[in-house]
């Protein structure tokens, strides 16, 4: 039991996880990290209603992915008993996931590599008073 939650309270570049915040992670999302980062930068630090409005009106495909992760983080916060009306997007970041490599045959016996990139989308919501 302790092994699965080993790094839950470990300090790292992303910081400690506190009881007044909730997070949601989408692992191996089928889109490159650079495309999703453009959308994630729009909502970081915003109130959740404002962030949902931004994502609903954003024309990018990545906005739908980030919106699903944000709604999941809000549901996780509600499950933890946090006040949903006072939630803010505290952290939102995108890490690169595994790259699926495929080969595309070309003329004269050559082959080109196709890289299908994935990413891990993480959204942390919490109350405004907490750091």
Helices and strands as residue ranges (DSSP letters): E 21-29, H 33-43, H 48-57, H 61-80, G 84-86, E 87-96, E 100-105, G 107-109, E 111-116, E 119-127
